[in-house]
Amino acid sequence: MKSLIIFVFISVTAVFPQELNCKVTINYEALPVVNREKLRDFAEIVENYLNSTTFTNENFDGEKIECVLNIYFTGSSSDVNYNAQLFVGSRRPVYKSQKNSPMLTIMDNNWSFIYERGQSIYQSQSVYDPITSFLDFYALMIIAYDMDSFEEMSGTIYYSKAFDIVNLGEASRFSNGWQKTTGSYSRRGLVEDLLNEKYRPFRESFYYYHYNGIDLYTTKKTEAQKNIAALVTTLDQMRSKIDINSILIKTFFDAKHGEIIEYLSDYPDQQLFNILKKIDPPHASKYDEAMKK
């Protein structure tokens, strides 16, 4: 009797875990009472969206990325049209330490959207949505920054996806905030710098700063400090080739100046703080204070 062999084929679809653990808060004190009531569930909806959506095809099997979004409503032109400012903050753990390293601290002053109470929000990668496309942009930026700190240039694919959203936003009727501006912050300006080859040495040093600097500090302090200082030296060498006041460099120092001071406070070459004053003028007084200690 012949044996009957049955082959069973099972189709398996890859399931990728969510990348973010985001806390969302809102402040609507600037709005009329009627609008505040309509926004009562907004923070919860945004938080659920960010923490339940998968933004990459990466296998995030470790800790989720810790981040915060603080939404400050600045005005409403109707019962459903809103203007807001957004603070974005993210951090990543430091190896063998209880500390966290700040990655992004951005204040975005231009967010306009339509929202009705109870409205469901869905991800759309091909059509611009004034709520979810905006949230997707910052989710991708948070993830890409985190990835760049663990593996050199590994965030590029997600910076590119964020840039696609910039183009969709600029072509939409909610274009305010998506164009490149001469102000202190621009979504387009930040992503363009990150994808610009002339800033590649900075992004390579960004990885080295974290992986061989901050993460090494607990076990090999002297070596770690040299590697942290190397990023400062790289930026000083780049000054003739890049705009040292670029949005990318400003965004980096807005998040990192306090950390750099902390980790290099007893570094043997204190002249490094004079270099920092040249490449990061907005925080010059902080570097002066560090040299006096």
C-alpha positions as CSV (number, residue, x, y, z in Angstrom):
1,M,0.0,0.0,0.0
2,K,1.4,3.3,-1.0
3,S,1.9,5.9,1.7
4,L,-0.1,9.1,1.2
5,I,2.1,12.1,1.8
6,I,0.4,15.4,2.3
7,F,2.2,18.6,2.0
8,V,0.6,21.5,3.9
9,F,1.7,25.0,2.8
10,I,1.1,27.7,5.3
11,S,1.3,31.3,4.2
12,V,3.0,33.4,6.7
13,T,2.8,37.1,6.6
14,A,5.6,39.0,8.5
15,V,4.3,41.0,11.4
16,F,6.5,43.8,12.6
17,P,6.0,45.2,16.1
18,Q,5.3,48.9,16.6
19,E,8.4,51.0,17.1
20,L,7.2,53.8,19.4
21,N,6.2,54.3,23.0
22,C,4.9,57.8,22.8
23,K,3.2,59.9,25.5
24,V,0.9,62.6,24.1
25,T,-0.3,65.7,25.9
26,I,-2.4,68.6,24.7
27,N,-2.9,72.2,25.9
28,Y,-6.0,73.9,24.6
29,E,-6.2,76.9,27.0
30,A,-6.0,79.3,24.1
31,L,-9.2,78.0,22.5
32,P,-12.8,78.8,23.3
33,V,-14.6,76.4,25.7
34,V,-16.7,74.9,22.8
35,N,-13.6,73.8,21.0
36,R,-12.0,72.4,24.1
37,E,-14.9,70.1,24.5
38,K,-14.5,68.9,20.9
39,L,-10.9,68.1,21.5
40,R,-11.4,66.1,24.7
41,D,-10.3,62.8,23.2
42,F,-7.7,64.2,20.8
43,A,-4.6,63.3,22.9
44,E,-5.8,59.7,23.3
45,I,-6.5,59.3,19.6
46,V,-3.1,60.6,18.6
47,E,-1.3,58.5,21.2
48,N,-3.1,55.3,20.2
49,Y,-2.3,56.0,16.5
50,L,1.4,56.5,17.2
51,N,1.8,53.5,19.5
52,S,-0.3,51.1,17.4
53,T,0.9,51.9,13.9
54,T,3.9,50.2,12.3
55,F,6.1,52.7,10.5
56,T,8.9,50.5,9.2
57,N,9.7,47.0,8.0
58,E,12.3,46.6,10.7
59,N,12.1,43.9,13.4
60,F,12.1,46.1,16.5
61,D,12.6,43.2,19.0
62,G,14.2,45.4,21.7
63,E,12.8,48.3,23.6
64,K,10.4,50.7,21.9
65,I,11.6,54.2,21.3
66,E,10.6,56.5,24.1
67,C,9.2,59.8,22.9
68,V,6.8,62.6,23.8
69,L,4.5,64.9,21.7
70,N,3.2,68.0,23.4
71,I,0.5,69.7,21.4
72,Y,-0.3,73.4,22.1
73,F,-3.4,74.6,20.3
74,T,-3.0,78.2,19.2
75,G,-6.2,79.0,17.4
76,S,-9.3,77.7,15.6
77,S,-11.0,79.4,12.6
78,S,-14.1,77.2,13.0
79,D,-15.5,74.3,14.9
80,V,-13.2,71.9,13.0
81,N,-10.2,74.0,11.7
82,Y,-7.2,74.1,14.1
83,N,-3.8,75.6,14.4
84,A,-1.2,74.2,16.8
85,Q,2.4,74.1,17.8
86,L,4.1,70.8,18.5
87,F,7.0,69.8,20.8
88,V,8.7,66.6,19.8
89,G,11.1,64.9,22.2
90,S,12.8,61.5,21.9
91,R,15.5,59.6,23.7
92,R,17.4,56.4,23.5
93,P,19.0,54.3,26.3
94,V,22.7,54.5,27.1
95,Y,24.5,51.2,27.3
96,K,25.2,49.9,30.9
97,S,23.7,53.1,32.3
98,Q,20.5,54.3,33.9
99,K,20.8,57.4,31.8
100,N,19.1,58.2,28.5
101,S,20.5,60.2,25.6
102,P,18.3,62.9,24.2
103,M,17.9,62.5,20.4
104,L,15.3,65.1,19.3
105,T,14.0,68.3,20.9
106,I,12.0,70.1,18.2
107,M,9.4,72.9,18.5
108,D,7.3,73.0,15.3
109,N,5.1,76.1,15.2
110,N,3.1,75.4,12.1
111,W,0.5,72.6,12.2
112,S,-2.9,73.2,10.6
113,F,-5.5,70.5,10.3
114,I,-9.2,69.6,10.4
115,Y,-10.6,67.5,13.3
116,E,-14.1,66.6,14.3
117,R,-14.7,65.0,17.7
118,G,-14.8,61.2,17.4
119,Q,-13.1,61.3,14.1
120,S,-11.1,58.1,13.2
121,I,-7.6,58.6,11.8
122,Y,-5.9,56.3,9.4
123,Q,-2.5,56.0,7.8
124,S,-2.2,57.0,4.1
125,Q,1.1,56.9,2.4
126,S,0.0,58.1,-1.0
127,V,-2.4,60.9,-0.1
128,Y,-1.7,63.8,2.2
129,D,-3.7,63.8,5.4
130,P,-3.2,66.9,7.6
131,I,-3.2,64.8,10.8
132,T,-1.7,61.4,10.1
133,S,0.9,62.6,7.5
134,F,2.2,65.1,10.0
135,L,2.4,62.4,12.7
136,D,4.0,60.0,10.3
137,F,6.6,62.5,9.4
138,Y,7.7,62.9,13.0
139,A,7.4,59.2,13.7
140,L,9.8,58.5,10.8
141,M,12.2,61.2,12.0
142,I,12.3,59.8,15.5
143,I,12.9,56.3,14.2
144,A,15.6,57.3,11.7
145,Y,17.5,59.3,14.3
146,D,17.4,56.4,16.7
147,M,18.6,54.0,13.9
148,D,21.4,56.3,12.9
149,S,22.8,56.2,16.4
150,F,23.1,52.4,16.4
151,E,24.2,51.7,12.9
152,E,25.9,54.2,10.5
153,M,23.6,55.8,8.0
154,S,20.9,53.2,8.7
155,G,18.1,55.8,9.0
156,T,18.4,57.0,5.4
157,I,15.5,55.0,4.1
158,Y,13.2,56.5,6.7
159,Y,14.5,60.1,6.1
160,S,13.6,59.5,2.4
161,K,10.1,58.4,3.4
162,A,9.8,61.5,5.6
163,F,10.9,63.6,2.6
164,D,8.1,62.1,0.5
165,I,5.7,63.4,3.1
166,V,7.3,66.8,2.9
167,N,6.6,66.9,-0.9
168,L,3.0,65.7,-0.4
169,G,2.4,68.4,2.3
170,E,3.9,71.2,0.2
171,A,1.5,70.3,-2.7
172,S,-1.5,70.2,-0.4
173,R,-3.8,73.0,0.8
174,F,-2.2,72.6,4.2
175,S,1.2,73.6,2.8
176,N,2.1,76.0,5.6
177,G,5.1,74.5,7.5
178,W,6.2,72.2,4.7
179,Q,8.1,74.7,2.6
180,K,11.7,75.5,3.2
181,T,12.0,78.7,5.1
182,T,14.8,81.0,6.4
183,G,13.5,80.6,10.0
184,S,15.1,78.7,12.8
185,Y,13.2,75.5,11.9
186,S,11.9,73.9,8.8
187,R,10.8,70.3,8.2
188,R,12.0,70.4,4.6
189,G,15.3,72.0,5.6
190,L,16.0,69.4,8.2
191,V,15.3,66.4,5.9
192,E,17.2,67.9,3.0
193,D,20.2,68.4,5.2
194,L,20.1,64.8,6.5
195,L,19.9,63.5,2.9
196,N,22.5,65.9,1.5
197,E,25.8,64.2,0.8
198,K,27.8,67.1,2.2
199,Y,26.5,66.4,5.6
200,R,27.5,62.7,5.5
201,P,30.6,63.2,7.7
202,F,28.3,64.6,10.4
203,R,25.9,61.6,10.2
204,E,28.9,59.2,10.3
205,S,30.2,61.1,13.4
206,F,26.7,61.1,14.9
207,Y,26.8,57.3,14.9
208,Y,30.4,57.2,16.3
209,Y,29.4,59.8,19.0
210,H,26.7,57.5,20.3
211,Y,28.0,54.0,19.7
212,N,31.7,54.5,20.6
213,G,31.2,57.6,22.8
214,I,28.1,57.8,24.9
215,D,27.6,54.0,25.0
216,L,31.2,53.4,26.0
217,Y,31.4,56.0,28.7
218,T,30.5,53.8,31.6
219,T,33.1,51.2,30.9
220,K,35.9,53.1,29.1
221,K,35.5,56.8,30.0
222,T,38.8,58.1,28.6
223,E,38.3,56.5,25.2
224,A,34.6,57.5,25.1
225,Q,35.4,61.2,25.8
226,K,37.9,61.2,22.9
227,N,35.2,59.8,20.6
228,I,32.6,62.3,21.8
229,A,35.1,65.1,21.2
230,A,35.8,63.7,17.7
231,L,32.3,64.8,16.6
232,V,33.1,68.4,17.7
233,T,36.4,68.3,15.8
234,T,34.6,66.9,12.7
235,L,32.1,69.8,12.8
236,D,34.9,72.3,13.2
237,Q,36.6,70.9,10.1
238,M,33.4,71.0,8.2
239,R,32.7,74.7,8.8
240,S,34.2,75.8,5.5
241,K,32.0,73.3,3.6
242,I,28.6,73.5,5.3
243,D,26.4,76.1,6.8
244,I,27.2,75.8,10.5
245,N,23.9,77.5,11.2
246,S,21.9,74.9,9.3
247,I,18.8,73.5,10.7
248,L,20.4,70.1,11.0
249,I,23.3,71.4,13.1
250,K,21.0,73.6,15.2
251,T,18.6,70.6,15.8
252,F,21.6,68.5,16.9
253,F,22.9,71.0,19.5
254,D,19.4,71.9,20.8
255,A,19.2,68.3,21.9
256,K,22.8,67.6,22.7
257,H,24.6,70.6,24.1
258,G,23.8,69.7,27.7
259,E,24.8,66.1,27.2
260,I,28.1,67.2,25.6
261,I,28.9,69.5,28.5
262,E,28.1,66.7,31.0
263,Y,30.2,64.1,29.4
264,L,33.2,66.4,28.6
265,S,33.1,68.5,31.8
266,D,36.4,67.0,33.0
267,Y,37.9,66.4,29.5
268,P,41.7,67.3,29.6
269,D,41.4,69.7,26.6
270,Q,39.0,72.3,27.8
271,Q,39.7,74.4,24.6
272,L,37.2,72.1,23.0
273,F,34.5,74.4,24.6
274,N,35.9,77.3,22.6
275,I,35.4,75.3,19.5
276,L,31.9,74.5,20.6
277,K,31.2,78.3,21.0
278,K,32.1,78.8,17.4
279,I,30.0,76.0,15.9
280,D,27.1,76.4,18.3
281,P,26.8,80.1,19.1
282,P,23.3,79.9,20.6
283,H,24.6,77.9,23.6
284,A,27.9,79.8,24.0
285,S,27.0,81.0,27.5
286,K,26.5,77.3,28.6
287,Y,30.0,76.5,27.3
288,D,31.5,79.5,29.1
289,E,29.9,78.2,32.3
290,A,31.4,74.8,31.7
291,M,34.9,76.2,31.4
292,K,34.6,78.1,34.7
293,K,33.9,74.9,36.7
